[in-house]
Amino acid sequence: MTDLATRLERLSSDQRASLLRLLQGPGAERGPRLRRRSPAEPLRPSYAQQQLWFVDRLGAGRARNNVIAARHAVLRTAYREVDGQPQPVVAAARPVDLPVVDLSGLPAGERERRLAEIVAEQEATAFDLERRVLRALLVALAPEHHVLVWCVHHIAWDSGSRRVFFAELGALYPAFAAGHPASLPDLPVQYSDYAAWQRETLEDARGEELRAYWRRRLAGVEAFALPTDRPRGRGTSFRSRHLVRYVEPDALAGVKRICGSSGATLYVVLLAALDALFHRYTGRRDIVIGAANAARPAAELRPLTVADAFAHQALPFEQVVGAVNPDRDPARNPLFEVEFTVFENDMREGIPAGDLVLEVERVPNTALRFDMSVLAWEDGDRLCLCIEYNVDLFDQATVDRLIDGFAGVVRQVAARPEARVSSLEILGTAEVQRLTAEWALGPRRPGPGTTLDRAFADQVARTPHAPALTCAGTTLTYAELHRRASRLARRLRAAGVGPERTVGIALDRSVEMIVAVLAVLEAGGAYLPLDLSHPAERLRHALAESGAEVVVTHSALAGRIPAPGLRAVLVDGAGAEDGGDALAPTARPENLAYVLFTSGSTGVPKGVMVEHRSVVAFVRGIAGAYGIDGRDSLLQFAALGFDVSVFDVFAALLTGARLVVAGDRERAEPRLLTELLRSERVTVAELPPVLLPLLDPDLPDLRLVSVGGETFPGQLVERWTRGGRRFVNGYGPTETTVAVTLKECAGSWERTPPIGRPMANHQALVLDGGLRPLPPGVPGELCVAGAGVARGYAGRPALTAACFVPNPHPTVPGERIYRTGDLARWLPDGDLEFAGRLDRQVKVRGFRVELAEVEAVLGGHPAVVRCAVEVAGDGGGTSLVAYVEPAAGAGATSGSLRDYAADRLPAYMVPARVVVLDRIPLTANGKIDRRALPAPDDSRPDGVAAFVAPRTELERRIAAEVFAAVLELTGVGVTDDFFALGGNSIQAMQAVSRLRSVAGVEVPLADFFETPTVERLAGALEAGRWAAGTDEGRLGTTLDGVEQLSDEEAREYLALLEEVQP
């Protein structure tokens, strides 16, 4: 088939206009015709010129819009500002100023260097649009070799201008050289005529037709941008550089064969190749790329959409943006940040002009309007590919890989036109080796051949009299701790505990808690931590799904365990002091060691099953990395249900170190925790990063601090590494046994440091949706293989199969990887950087929350037809907002739905607001349209107590200045419960600070929880219940109740304190 572009190009202007009308349909004749305007009619710019004028004004004439190539024939127009709008003013025709710079006397090398400098200076010089849009310079290199440097502002030049210019120059130069007058016919219209016609056309029904088309075509399409090496911000400039690659003749010939067989243009085939590359880089199926269009029937028209896009190309881009109305970001261009252009063959081939031969050299931009411009043109029998890129956003190495990938995809397409996009290789063999082995693999160490209970017993044999555990003033040696654990283990063994049997542990933080963990393991079982503050239904689920039949608890707590059929072994019960000899081991390395439950997307928590060998391997690796031995004292800070507790407990007790357990008060009170660290001479501590600013770093014995699990300010590193202290940032989900990667941090960091490289016997891979490796700098799913990978999820074989899959780059046969759902990317030095989440899992108040789980719980309410849960973030911290569509006549209220959720979810997962809608908005394909969900308003939630207005000045101030201000609500009544209105722990602390400003007294946080209404607070204040605030009291209140705050909440709260201090 003849190339469609060539066929279009051969048409006369009248034929092209007829074809355009045919494609546009019967309505094409509507609207005004293009005609020459009367000189008396005022000039107006086109929409594109108006937009470019505004951009130029915003940039104070910066050079980013200059175009160096050739000249457009007519540009004598300046643009003056009249009432804030551009007014075109056409100057009288006169010769163009053409200064001449003679370099012919310089040596050849110096000539080329000086020419490059001149071109760069011209390109970088800004235009003053009130004076001119064009400048030119002639450089003489030799008597018969000259370079014309032609700079035109984009307001006066587009991609169609080049062809007109070359045609006219080729015709005029020979005539002028021979002394003949110009022989070109007069132009029927000028650009100003087109500008007026365009405005008239787009202001009638045809304009609305075009806008409606683009609204439909781009509905729901997200702005497209490639991942950058550095974040964009206010300081991001438009400075750019460029890289070029050449594709050999055979590949270009293959691409042209595809063009011929499919009727596609070169532009379309190369665009398809570029889209395939970008799809592999981003995983996106909708790739929005900008393409320069001169609004003329030209070769760039895409035959695959010609009857559609061609018929609707008349709407200027700025009006497309206005019609689609995408979310705006001042640091980004709307809809796209990458443009693609294919230049025609006249780009570099000689243009005959009598005895003169013109060769065109396009000088790449040094100031880009977008993040990146991808260019292509034929250079003889080769294909030239060029990428211009913003140097503030991209490293050269990144663009090197990108352009090599583009060239590689073009070659593969040329050789295998039938290939699927998923089969295209975007990385070379050496790069794959680096990303799957050299960077991805940690050091190899011999695998463990033991279990946790055996490893502990071995340590007891080595250091029986060394201190093993300190808690609440009590210290036990290794022998004493082992003896107490063995006593309990015998009772558990008698209760039927053995390998693959799960045992619940429901105990307060105490010596008995650690004894219970060791006893369960010695009995051969696996331990299951139970948090009795969780809803009963959640506890029942954990016990049922784990298969636990025995629970270790205290007599004071036994009644709170919601499973009466369980066999309870009481740490304070009969037989607690009997025996003490160690049991014969029964567990093997491949047996289960513990089960920890985390939030699950299906609506129920999922129990992660971890084996002995994984924990022993982790402890050996982390102890080696941290240099932990018998001289150390390790802090036990994490709750037993969080996997960091595995590090705390076993990195101490398997190495001969001492474990120092922080009690509830020390965990809640930074001052007391600091005292504990200092008095017990703790040397190694894993702490939530948000807690570190509250602690005094003057702890001479603390030699190593490790953090993990969330982002944190990079400045923490400098503060906590003074004096040579080590600071380690770690990463690892529960499913990979605590930690997978480590990063030793030092100095100052502007943002959260990377998460480092894999630990011993682990492999970390950054993969796309097809489990193929991604280039450095490109975010993908972080997948983990190696010794720490868990067995799977208790009682959930389908979920296990979906998340634990065969390793596409195994180090041993049959190896699995865990798909973390976390996004990460490789940095140029081989470190990994955490980049967020793939799914809808979020951190709320520092806790990992699957939004789908909250949706599933609310969706289980009999009155709920459909629901959606989103995250809202404001000065009061991150919180959840639920949108609910109730069944007709169900009468569901916000309050009743919150109560329903509170009975089934931990407090941090209960939505702060429940918005009841008549109907939840849906997309065209029936999915919830989350972008169309309304922002929660500031009115009182329904379902709370009837409104009672404030009756005194103090009640009015508390209602308005404390409750309403903190919760961002209106109409707060005196009997409204702060927490029923959606308040959370961090907002309660903020409210206490505001009460200090209103009443001048220090209200303890615990008292606020007891009196959470305006009426009760005002009554207590008027009765003089609390004393005037002091500095010491304010500090106490600030620290009081920290145990109710997550890491993230505490960080947000401290930042908020400055806003509410009197």
N, C-alpha and C positions, 0 to 999 in steps of 0.2 A: 504493500500500500504506500502511495506517495505520502511523504511527510506532511502532516496537516499544517504545520507551521509554514512550510515552504509554499504550500498551496494558498494559504491566507496572505502570505507576503506578496504573491504574484497578482493578487486582485488589485484593481484600480480603486481609488478612493470612493468612487460612486458604488462600485460593487461591494466594497466592504460595508458601506453605510446600509446598502440593501440587505446584506446578510445580517447585520446587527438588528435591523428592524424585524427581519424574519424570526431570529432567535428570541427577540423580546416579545414577540406575539402581537396580537391585534392592538394592544394598548400602546404600542411603541410610538404611534403618531401623535399621541396626546402631548400637550404642552407646547411651549413656544419653540420656534425654529431658530437655529443658530444663524445670525445675520451680523453684518457690520453695523456697529452702533454709530449713532450720529455724534459728531465732535462736541455737540452741545450737551450730550448726556454725561452726567458725572461718572467718573471712573470708580469702580469698586474692585477690591481684590477677590480672587477666587477663595473658596473655603480653605483650600490647602495653603494658599499664600497667607491668609489671615492667621491660620494656626502657626505657621512658621514665623510670622512676624512676632506673635506673642512669645513664642519660644525664644526668639532672638532677644526680645526685650528682657525676658527673665534672666537670660544669660549675659546681659550687658555686652552683646556683640561678640561673644566668644566664638572661636574659630571652628566649632564642631560641625557647622553646616556647610563648610566650604567644599566644593567639588572641583578637582583638578583633572581635566581631560581635554576638553575642547570647548569651543564657545558656541553659545546659542546666538542666533543671528540678530535678535531684536532688542536686547536688554539695555534700554536707556531709562528704565523706570526706577525711581527712588520711592521710599515709603515713609511718609511723615505722619506723625501722630496727631490726630485731630479728635478731641473728646475721648481719648483712650482707645481709639481705633486707628488702624492703618489706612492712610489715604494715598493711593498711587498717584505719582506725579511723573509724567513722561517728559524727559528733557529733549531739546531739539537735537536732530541728528548732527553728529559731528564725528570726526575721526577718533578712534579709540587711542588713548595714550599708550604708547608702546616703547618704553625705555629699552635700550639695548645694552647688554653686559657682554663685553668682549673677553673671552677666556682663551682665545686662539693662541696667545703667546705663551701659555703655561705648558709645562710638561704634561704628558697624557694622564698620568696618575693624579696629578694635582688638579687637572681640568675636571675629571670625574668627581673628585672629592668636593671641589668648589661648587659644581653643578648640583650635587646632592644637597649641599647646605642651602643653596638658593631656593631650590624646590621646597625644602622643609620650612624655610622662613616664610615663603609665600603661602604655603598651606596653613601655617600656624597663625597667620595674621588675620585678625578679625575684620569683618566688614562693618562699616557704618551704613546701615540701610537707608538713612536719610540722605546719603550722598550718592551711593552707587552700589551695584550688585555684581560688578564685574571688574577685574583688573587683569592685565597681561604684561608679560615680560619676555623679551627675545634674548636668548643667550647664544652667542656665536662661539662655536667650538673650533670651526675651521672655515675656510672660504665657502665651501659648499656643504657645510654641516651646521645646522642651526636647531635650537630647541625652543619651541614656543611654549611658555608656561602660562596656562590659561586657567584662571580661578573664577568660578562662578558660584554665587550663593545658591543654595538649593531652592530658594524662593523663586528662582528664575530658570531652573534647569531640572529636567527629570529624565528618566531613562529613554524617553522617546526623542529627546532633543538631539541626541548624538547623531542619529541617522540623518536628520534634517541638516545638521551642521556639516557633516562630512560630504553630503551630496552637494550642498551649496558651495562649500570651499573648493571641492574638486572641480566644479564648473566655473567658479569665478576666478581662481588663481590663474589658469592659462589665459583667460581673456585679459586680465589686467597685465600679465607679463607680456602679452602681445600688443598692448596698447589699445585694446578694444573695450568698449563700454560693457557694463553688466548686461547679460542677456536673459536673466531669470524673470519670469512673469511676476507681476505684483501678487502679493498674498491676498486671497479673498477676504480673510478676516484676520484680526490680531488676537493676541491672547486675552486682552481686555474684553473683546467681544465674547470670547468663550466664558470668561468669568461672569459676565452679566447673564449670559444664557444659562449657565449652570445654576446660578441663584434662582432665576425664574423657574427653571425646570424642577428644582428640588423643593421649591416652596408650594408646588401644586400636588395633586393627588399622586403623581408618579413618585415624588419624594417620599411620601408616606408609605407607598408600596415597597420601596426599596428598604426603608427602615424596618418595616414589618418583616421582610424577608430575613434581614440579618439578625433581628431579634430571635426569630425561630431557629435560624441556622446555628447560632452561637449560644443558644439557651443552655445553661448549665455547664458550659465549657470553662474550665479554669485557666487562668493565665499560665503560659508555659515559660519556664526558664530553666536553664541547666544548673546543676549544683555548682556552687562557686567555691573557690579555695578560701576566700575571706568574705565575711558578711558585708553586705552593702549598708551604707549609712549616709548621714548628712555629708560626711567628708569624701564620699565617693566621687571621683572626677570622671571625665570622659576620655582620659588619655588612653591611647591604644597602641598596639604593635600588631604585626602580622607575620604569619608563617605561610609558606608555599610548598606544595608537593606536586610532582608531575606523575601522571598515570600514563604508562607506556602505550604505544600505538595499537597493539593487539587488543588491549582492554577497551580503548576508545572505539575501535572498530566493532567490538562485540556489543557495546552499548548502542551504537548506531544501528546494528542489526535488530536489536530489540525495538528501537524507535520505528524502524521500517516495518517490522512484522506486526506491531501493535497499533500503529498510527499515532504513537505518542511522540511528543517533542523531546529533545534532549533535556529541557528543563524538567519535564515530568519524570523521566527516568531517574535523573539525579536527585530530584526531590524525594522520590520514593526511597532511594538508597539512604538519603539523609534522615528521613523519617524512621526508617528501620534502625539506623544507628541510635537515634535519640530515644526510640522506644526501648532499646536494650539498655541504654544509660539510665533511664528514668522509670521504666515500667509503665509509662503512661500510654494509653491507646489514642487519646486525643492530643495530637501534636499540633499546636498552633504556631505557624511560622509566618512572618511577614514577608511580603513580596512586593517590590516596587512595581507600580503599574501606572503607565502614562495615560490611562483612560483612552487608549487608542487600540483598534484591532491590530494586534501585533503578535510576534512569535511566542511571546511568553504565555499566551492563552493556553490553559490546560485542557486538552481534549476530553479528559475524563469528566470534567465538570463544565465543559464549555457552554452547554445550553443553559446552565444554571448560573455559574459565576459570571460568565460573559454578559449575560442579560442583566446582572445586578452590580456590575463593577462601577457604575457611575456614582455611587454614593461615596463621598470622601471618607477617608479613614476616621477623621475626627467625628464625623456624624455617625459612623458605625459604632464608635465607642459610646457616643451619646445615646444611641438607640438601645444598645445592649446594656449599658449602665453597669459595668462590672464593678466588683469591689475595688476601691482605689487605694493605692499605696504611693505616697509621695516619692519614695525611693525607686519606684518601678514604672515602666511603661505599661499601659493597659493592654491586656490580651496576649502580648508576646514580647520576648526580649531577644529573639534571634531572627535575623532576616536572611533571606537567601536570594541570590541573583545569579543568573546565567547570562553572560555577555555574548553578543553575536560574533560572528567570524571577523567582523571589521575591527575587532578589538586590537589586534596586533598586526594583521596583514597589511602590506603596503597599499595605500590608496593613491591611485594615479591622479595627477593634477598637471597635465601637460608634461613638461620636462622634469617636473618635481615629483618626488615620491614621498608621500606622507606616511610615517609610521606612528601609531598611537601607543603611548605608554601610560597606563593608568597608575597613578600614584596612590597607594593605599592610604586610607584615613589615619591620622594620628589622633583624631577626636571622634568618638563614636556616639551616635544617638542611642544605641542599644548595647546590650551586654556583648553581643557578638554578631558579626556579619560573615556569612559564608558565601564565597564567590567562586564561580567556575567559568572557564572559557577555553575555547580550542586554541592551542598554540602550535600551529602547523598540524602535524599528525598526532600530537599529544594532547592530553587533557590537563589543563592547569587547575589546581584547586588551591584556594587561598582562604585563610581565616583571619579576619581582623578581630581583635579581642580587647576588652577593657583590662588594663594591667592592674587596676585596683582590685579586681575581682578574681582574676585567673593568673596562675603561674604558667610560665612558658612550658614547663614539663607537662602540665595538664593539657594544654592546647596541642602540644606535640603528639600526645597519645590520641587526642580526638581527631586530628587531621590524618594521622596514620590509620586510624580506624575507619574514617570516611573513605580514604583511598583503598583500603583493604576490602570494604564492602562493595565499592564500585567494581573492583576486580572480580570478586566472587559473583556478583550479579551478571557481569559480562560473560563469565565462564559458565554459570549455571542459572539461567533465567528462571528456571522452574523451582529454584530453592525456596524453602520456607524461611520466613524471617527468623524463626527460632533457631534455625540451623546455621545462621551466619556467624562467623567468628569475628569478634571485635578485638581480640587480643592475640598477640604472637605467642609462640611456644615458650620462649624465655620468660615472658611476662606471666603466663599462667603458672610456670614453675615457681616464680617468685611469690605469687599471691596464694599459692596452695601449699607451699613447702617452706621456702626460705624464710618468709615473714610469718607464715601461718602456724608453724610448728614450734612448740616449746622444746626445751632440752629433753632428751630421752633418759629415763632413769629405770632401773629394774622395778617391776611391778611388785606390790605388796603381797606377801603370802600369809597374812595373818588377819586377825579380827580386832575390833576395838577392845573387847574384854581381855584378849590375850596380850595385846600391846600394853594395856594398863597394868596387867599382872606382871609383865616383864619389867615395867618401870618400877613397880613396887619392890620387886626383887633387887633392883639396882640401888634404889634410894629409899629404903623402908622408913628411915627416921627423918627424912627431909620434910619440911612443911609442904603440904599438898593443897590445903583449902583453908581460906579465912573468910568467915562470914559473921557479921554482928558480934565481933569480939571473940569469937571461937575459932581456934586454929586446930586442924587435924593434920597429923603426919600421913604419909602415903600408906603406912601399915594400918593406922587407925581408920582411915577412910575406906580402905579395902575391906577391913573386917566388918564395918558397918554395912557396906554394900553387900557383902557375902551373906550376912544375916537375912537381909531383906530378899536377896536372890533365892535363898532356900525356900522362903515362904512362897515366892512367886513360882518357883519350880513345882512346889507342892500344889499350887493352884492350876497347874497345867500349862504354864508358860514354857515355850521352847522355840526352836527355829521357826521362822515365818509366822509367829503368833504376835499380834500387836497388843501393847499394853498402854492404856491411857495413864497420863500423869497429871493430876489436878492438885497442885500444891502451890503455896505462896513461895516467894523467893526466900530460900533458907538453905541450911546445910542439908536438910532432908530432900530438897529438890535435886541437888547434885547426887546424893546417895541413891535416889530413886533411878536416875538415868543410868548410873553404873550398875545398879542391881538388875534392871531389866535386861541390859546387855549381857551380864554374867549369867543370867538365867537362860540366855539363848534367844530372847525375844527382841522385838523392835519397839521403841518407845514412841508414843503419840502425845505431844503436849496439848493440854486442854486449857483454854482461857475461860474461866468461869464468868467473866464479864460479858461474854458473847451471848446472843440470844439462844434460848434453849433449843430451838429448831436447828440452828447451825451446829450446836454441839452434838445433837442426836445424829445429824447427817454424818459428821466426822467419825463418830463411833461406829455407825452402821457400815459406812463405806470402807473403813479400814479393817473391819472385821474384829474389832477389839471386844474381848469378853471379860477382861480383867482391867481394873483401874486402881492405881496407887493414889491414895489421898489421905487426908487427915480427918479425924472424926468430926471436927468443926465444919468441914467442907463437904462431907459426903452427901448431905441432904440437898446440895445444889446441883448435883450431877443428874441430868434429865434422862436417866436410863436405869430404872429400878432393877432390871434383870441382870445388870452387870455384877460381877463378883468384885467387891471392894476389899483391897488389902490395905489396912490402915497402918500408917507409919507409927502411930501411937497406940496400936492395938496389942492384943495378947500375942506373946511370942516375939515382940520387937527386939528383945534383948537376948534371945536364945541363939546359941551357936556362934559362928564367926569364921569357920573354916571355908576356904574357897571351894567352889563347885568345879567339877570337871567340865571343861568347855564342850559345848555341843554345836555352837554356830560355826559356819564356814565363811570364808571371805565373800562368797557370792550370796550369802543370806542377807535378809533385810535388817538394817540397823535402826532406821527411824522413818516416820511418816509425818510430813508437815503439810498442812492445808493452806492453800493460797486462793485468791479470788479467781473465779472461773467464768468464762464468757457464756456458758450455757445456762447460767442462772443458779448454779450450785458450786460451792468451792470444790477444788480438786486437790486430792491428796498425793503429794510427791513422795515416791518410794525410793529411798537411797540405801545402797548396800554397804556393808562393812568395808569392802575393798576400796570403794570410792572415797570414803571418809579417811581411811588410813593413808591412801595416796595423797589426798589433799593436805592432811596434817604434815606428812613428810615434806611435801613441796613447800608449804607456807613456812614451816619451821626452818627449812633450809634458807629460804629467801629472806626471812627476818632474823636469822641467827639466834633462834630461841633455844635456850638450854636451862640447866638447873639454877643458874644465877638470876633468872628472870622472875618477875611477878606480873601476871596478866590480869587485867580487869575483866570481870564478867558483868557486862552492862546490858546486853541485849536480852529481850524476853525470850523464854525458852521456845516459844512458837516461831521465832524468826531464825533463819538459818545462820545468822552471824553468831548465835550462841554456840553453834557447833565449833566455830573457830575458838571462841573464848574458852570453852571447856576442854576440848581435846588438844589444842595446841599447847595448853599448859600441862595437862595430866599425862600426856604421852611423851613429854620431853623432860620431866623432872622439875618443871617450873612450879610456882605457886599460883593458885587461882584465887583471886580476891573478888568476892561476890558483892556487888553494890546492892544495898537494900532499896526498898521502895522510896524512902525519904531521900536517899542520895541520888537516885535516878531522877527525882523530881526537883531537887534543889541544887543548882550549880555550885553554890557556896559549899554545901556539904560534900558534894562530889569532889571538888577541888581538895578539901581537907582529907578525904579518904585517899585520893591519889598521892597526896603528900605524906600522910602519916603511915600508909602501908608501903610507901616507896615503890609504887607501881612503875614498871619499866616499859611495858607494852600495853597499848590500849587501842581497841577498835571502837570508835565513837561516831555518832551521827554528826555530820559536818556542821549542822546548824547549832549544835551544842558548843562547839569550840569557841565562838566569840564570847560566850558567857563564862568561860573558864579562864583562870589565871594561868598563862603559859609558863610562869616561873615555877617549874617542876623539875628540879635538877636530876631526879632519878629517872624521869620518863625519857627513854632514849628513842622510842619509835611510836608514832601515831599513824594509824591506818583509818581510812574512811572509805565509803563506798555506798552504792545504792541510789545516789541522786547527785545532781549537779550542785556546785557550790562556788562561792566567789574565789577566784584565783588568789586574791590577796591573803587568804588564810595561810597559804603555803609559807609565805615569807615570815609571817608572825610566828608560826609554829616550828620553823626550822632554824631559828636563831640558836646559836650555840652548838650547832652540829647535829641537832635532833633530826632523825629520819622521818619523812612524811610520805606515805604510800597511798595512792589512789587505786582502789581495786574495783573489779566488775565481776558479777556472776549471778545468774538467777538461781533460785532454789533447785531447779532441775539439773544443775551442773555442779552441785555440791559446793556451795558458798562462793567460791571465786574461781575465775578462769584466767583473767588477765590482771597484771599488776603494773603500775607506773610509779617509779621512784621520782618524787617531785622535789625540786629545790628552786630557790630564787623567787622571782615575782612573776605572776601570770595575770594577764588581762582578763581571762575567762577561765572556766573550769578546765583543768589540765586533761590531757588524753587519758584513756583507760589502759594504755600500755600495750604490752605484748603477752602472748600466752605463757602460762606457767608450765612447769615440767609435765610431760606426758599429756599435753592438751594440744588441740588444733583449733584455731579460730579462722573461720572463713566468712568473707563478705560476698553474698551470692544474690543473684536476681531471682525472679519468680520461678525460673526454670532450673534453679540451683546451679547456675553457671557463675564463675568468678567475675567480679566487676573491677574496673580499673581503679587505681588510687584516686581518691578525691570524690568518687561516686558513691553515694549512700546506697546500701543494700541491707538485706537481712543478715544479721550476725548469727551464724550457725556454729555450733560447738561440738567437737568430737573429743574423745579421749577418756582418761581414767575417771573423770568426775561425772560423766553422763549418767543420770538416774535410770532406774529400771523402767519407770513409767508412772502412770497415775493409777492409784488404787481403785479397782472395780470399774475402770474406764478403758477397755481395750481399744475402742474405736478412736478415742481421743489420743491414746498413746501412739497408735499407728499413724495418726496424722501429724503428730509433733515430733516423734522420734523416727527418723526415716534413714534409709541406707545412705551412707556417705559417698558422694560422687567422686571424692578424692581420698580414698581410704589409705591408712597407713598399715592396717592389718585386715585380713579378709573378714567380711561380715560386719564391719564396723558401722555404727550408727552415728548420726548427728542429731543434735537437738535444735530445732528451729525456734529461736528465742522470741521472735516477733519484735525484737529490738532492731533499730536502724543504727548502723555504724559505717564508718568509712576509713580506709587506709590513708594515713598521712604520708607525705613524701619520705619521711625518715623511717617508715615501717611501724610506727605506733598506730593504734586504733583510737578513733574518736567516736564517742557516743553521740548519736544524732536523733534520738527520739524513738517513737514507736510506729510500727507498721499498722497495727490495728487500733481499736478504740480503747485500749487500756490507758489509763491516766494515773497521775499521782494526785490524790486529794488529801490535803492535810498530811502529806508525807507518806500516805499508805497507797499501795498498789491496788487499783480498782478497775475491774472490767465493767465498763458502762453497760455492756450487754447483760451482765449478771443482774444489775439493778433493774434494767428493763424487763428481764425475765421474771423477777420477783413481783414487780408492779403489774406486769401482764397477767400474773396468776390471780389477781383480784377478780372476782366474778363480775364486777361492774365495769371492768376496763376492756374496751374493744381494741385499742391500739395505744402504744405509748412510746415516747422517745426520751432519752436522758442525755443531757449535754452538760458541759462544764462552763461555769461562769466565774470569771476572775475579776476582782476589784480590790479596793483598798482594804477590804475586810478579809481578804484571802480567797483562795480557790474553793468553790463549793459546787454542788450538783443542783441542777434544775431539771425537774421532770415535767414533761408535757403529756397529758392524758386525754384521750378521747373516750368518754364514758358511753355505755349503752344507753339507748333512749329510755328516759324515765328512771334511770338507776339512782339518781340523786347522790352520786359520789361527790365528796367535798375534798378540798386540799388537806384539811386536817385529818379526815378519816383515812385517806390514802397514805399520809405520812405515818400515822399510827400503825397501819398495816405493814409498811416497810420497816418501821422500827422494831416490830415484833419478830422480824425475820432476818434483819441485817445488822451488822455492827454499826455503832453510832456514826462512824466516819463515812459509811456508805448510804446513809439515809439522806435523801434530797433535802436541801435547805428550803427549797420552794417547790411546790407542785402546782402547775398551771393547768387548769381544766379548760379544754377547748371544745367547741362544738364539733369540730372536725380537724384532724391533724392533716396538714398539707401534704400532698403526694406529688411525685414527679410523673411524667407521662408514662413511664413504665411501671408505675404502681408502687415505687419505693418512697419512703418518707423523705420529703424535701426538707432537709435539715436547715438549709440556708433560708427557708421561708418561715421557720419557726419564729414567733414574735419574741422580742426581748421581754423578760419578766418585768411587769410594771411595779410601781412603788406603792400600790394599794395594799390594804390589809388582806392577808390570805383568808379565803372563806373557811368555815369550820372552826375558827377560833372563838373564844368567848365573845358574847355580845359586847358591843362597844360601850364603854363608860368613859365619859369625857373627864379630863383633869378638873379637880375642884379647887386646888390651891396653887399658888405660884410655884412652890417646890415641885408638886406633881407635874405641872405644866413643863417646867424646865427639864425634869428627868425624862418625861415622855418625848420632848422635842429634841433636846440637846444630847441625850444619851441613847435611848432606845431607837428613835427614828433616825438619828444621825448615823449610828453604827450599822443598823440593819437596812438603811436606805429605803425606808418605808414612810408612808404618810398615814395619818389617822390612827396613831397608837393610843389605845385606851389604858386606863390605870389598872385594869384587871388582866390585861394581856400578859401571858407568860413569854418571857424573852426567848426561850428555846422553842416554844410552840410557834413563834413567829419566824422561825428558821435560824435562830442564832446558834453559833457553835462555840467551841472553847476559845479560840483566838479572839472572836468577837466579844466574848464575855470579858476577857482581859482588857480589851480596848474599852469596853463599857466601864470597867472599874477605873481606868485612867480618866475617863470623862467625868465620872462621878466625883473624883478628886477636884476637878475644875469647878463643877457645879456647887458642891457642898463643902469643899475644903476639908474633907475627912478621908481617911484611908479605910476603904471597905475591903476586908479580906476576900479573896476570890471564893473561898469555901462558903462564906456567908452570902455572897451574891448568888451562888448556886441554890442556897436554901431560901432566898427571898427574891425570886426572879421576876417580880412584877413591880410596876411603878408604885402602886398603892403600898405594898409591904416595905419597899425600900424607903419611901418617903416617911412612913410611920416610924420605922426604926431610926431614921435620921433625926426626926423631930423628937424622939424619945432619948436622944443622946447615946445611942447604943455604941457608936464608934467614936474614937478620939480623933482630934485634928491630926492631919498627916504630918509625918516627919520624914526626913531623908531615909532613916533606917526603915521606917514603916513602908515607905514607897518601894524601897529595894526588896523588902520582904514580900510585898504584894506582887511585884514584878516576877519574883522567882516562885511564888506560891502557885501551886497547881500546874507546874511545868509537865508533870507526868500525864496531864490530860492533853498536852499538845504534842503533835508530831514534830519531826525535824523541820518540815517546811512551814508549819504554822508558827513555830517559834521564830524562825527567820523573818517571816512577814510581820509578826507582832512587834519585834524589836524595831523594825523599820518604821512602823506606824506610831511608836511611842512619841517621837518628836512632833508628830502632827497634833497630838491631843494634850500635850503638856500645857499647863496654865502659864 
